[in-house]
Structure formats: structure tokens, C-alpha cells
Amino acid sequence: MNPIIALLKENNVSNDKIQELFQALTQNPLAAMAIVGQLGLPQEQLQLLMGQVMQNPALIKEAVEELGLDFSKVEEAKAKLQQ
């Protein structure tokens, strides 16, 4: 299991919320950040999560693919943010 998904599940984040988070990430990364804020993760867990992503950005792609979402949508959203 992807370590991002595993960390979320360890913190009692439901499968529906995980799916919602990554769906938002593929459509609007800013909205995904708002969802992360609503998950109620303890600060140390949130820092751990962000550290994992910063050290290995490929984890996002792996999680998106594990959930059966389209990673190309993440790339499109990222390009929009950079404009």
C-alpha cells in the first residue's frame, strides 16, 4: 500500500475521504489542500505526510494510480497552477 494512503488510514481517514482527496488533487490542487486541512490530522502526522511527499513526489502518482484515478489530470492541474 502507498505510504500516503497508509498514513491516512492509520489516522482513521475513511476510504471515501481518501478518494475525495485524490480526486480533488487531480482536478484542483488548491481544493485538495483545503481537504487535507479538514481531515483533522495531528500536526506531527501532517508534517510526516508532507515530508514524505517532498522527499518522494512519485508517491502522489503511485497513490493516484492505486486509487484508479488518472494521473495525467494531476499534471494538467499542475500546469494550470504554473501559468
C-alpha positions as a Markdown table, in Angstrom:
| # | Residue | x | y | z |
|---|---|---|---|---|
| 1 | Met | 0.0 | 0.0 | 0.0 |
| 2 | Asn | 1.2 | 3.5 | -0.8 |
| 3 | Pro | 2.6 | 5.2 | 2.3 |
| 4 | Ile | 0.4 | 8.3 | 1.9 |
| 5 | Ile | -2.7 | 6.2 | 1.8 |
| 6 | Ala | -1.4 | 4.0 | 4.7 |
| 7 | Leu | -0.8 | 7.1 | 6.8 |
| 8 | Leu | -4.2 | 8.5 | 6.1 |
| 9 | Lys | -5.8 | 5.1 | 7.0 |
| 10 | Glu | -3.8 | 4.9 | 10.2 |
| 11 | Asn | -5.3 | 8.2 | 11.2 |
| 12 | Asn | -8.9 | 6.9 | 10.6 |
| 13 | Val | -9.4 | 8.7 | 7.3 |
| 14 | Ser | -12.2 | 6.9 | 5.5 |
| 15 | Asn | -11.7 | 5.4 | 2.1 |
| 16 | Asp | -14.3 | 7.9 | 0.8 |
| 17 | Lys | -12.3 | 10.8 | 2.1 |
| 18 | Ile | -9.1 | 9.4 | 0.7 |
| 19 | Gln | -10.8 | 9.1 | -2.7 |
| 20 | Glu | -12.2 | 12.6 | -2.4 |
| 21 | Leu | -8.8 | 14.0 | -1.5 |
| 22 | Phe | -7.0 | 12.4 | -4.5 |
| 23 | Gln | -10.0 | 13.2 | -6.8 |
| 24 | Ala | -9.6 | 16.8 | -5.8 |
| 25 | Leu | -5.9 | 16.6 | -6.3 |
| 26 | Thr | -6.5 | 15.6 | -9.9 |
| 27 | Gln | -8.9 | 18.4 | -10.5 |
| 28 | Asn | -7.8 | 21.3 | -8.3 |
| 29 | Pro | -4.7 | 21.0 | -6.1 |
| 30 | Leu | -5.8 | 24.0 | -4.0 |
| 31 | Ala | -9.0 | 22.4 | -3.2 |
| 32 | Ala | -7.1 | 19.3 | -2.2 |
| 33 | Met | -5.1 | 21.3 | 0.3 |
| 34 | Ala | -8.4 | 22.5 | 1.9 |
| 35 | Ile | -9.5 | 18.9 | 2.2 |
| 36 | Val | -6.2 | 18.0 | 3.9 |
| 37 | Gly | -6.9 | 20.7 | 6.4 |
| 38 | Gln | -10.3 | 19.2 | 7.1 |
| 39 | Leu | -9.0 | 15.7 | 7.8 |
| 40 | Gly | -8.0 | 16.6 | 11.4 |
| 41 | Leu | -4.6 | 15.0 | 11.2 |
| 42 | Pro | -2.4 | 15.7 | 14.1 |
| 43 | Gln | 0.3 | 18.3 | 13.3 |
| 44 | Glu | 3.2 | 15.7 | 13.5 |
| 45 | Gln | 1.3 | 13.4 | 11.2 |
| 46 | Leu | 0.7 | 16.2 | 8.7 |
| 47 | Gln | 4.4 | 17.1 | 8.8 |
| 48 | Leu | 5.3 | 13.5 | 8.2 |
| 49 | Leu | 3.0 | 13.3 | 5.3 |
| 50 | Met | 4.3 | 16.5 | 3.7 |
| 51 | Gly | 7.9 | 15.3 | 4.3 |
| 52 | Gln | 7.2 | 12.0 | 2.5 |
| 53 | Val | 5.7 | 13.9 | -0.5 |
| 54 | Met | 8.6 | 16.4 | -0.6 |
| 55 | Gln | 11.2 | 13.6 | -0.5 |
| 56 | Asn | 9.5 | 11.4 | -3.0 |
| 57 | Pro | 6.9 | 13.2 | -5.2 |
| 58 | Ala | 6.4 | 10.0 | -7.1 |
| 59 | Leu | 4.3 | 8.8 | -4.1 |
| 60 | Ile | 1.5 | 11.0 | -5.3 |
| 61 | Lys | 1.5 | 9.4 | -8.7 |
| 62 | Glu | 1.5 | 5.9 | -7.1 |
| 63 | Ala | -1.4 | 6.8 | -4.8 |
| 64 | Val | -3.4 | 8.3 | -7.7 |
| 65 | Glu | -2.8 | 5.1 | -9.7 |
| 66 | Glu | -3.5 | 2.8 | -6.7 |
| 67 | Leu | -6.9 | 4.6 | -6.4 |
| 68 | Gly | -7.6 | 4.1 | -10.1 |
| 69 | Leu | -7.5 | 7.8 | -10.9 |
| 70 | Asp | -6.0 | 9.5 | -14.0 |
| 71 | Phe | -2.5 | 10.9 | -13.1 |
| 72 | Ser | -2.5 | 13.0 | -16.3 |
| 73 | Lys | -5.2 | 15.1 | -14.6 |
| 74 | Val | -2.7 | 15.9 | -11.9 |
| 75 | Glu | -0.2 | 17.1 | -14.5 |
| 76 | Glu | -2.8 | 19.2 | -16.2 |
| 77 | Ala | -3.7 | 20.8 | -12.9 |
| 78 | Lys | -0.1 | 21.4 | -12.0 |
| 79 | Ala | 0.4 | 23.1 | -15.4 |
| 80 | Lys | -2.6 | 25.4 | -14.8 |
| 81 | Leu | -1.1 | 26.5 | -11.4 |
| 82 | Gln | 2.2 | 27.3 | -13.0 |
| 83 | Gln | 0.6 | 29.7 | -15.6 |
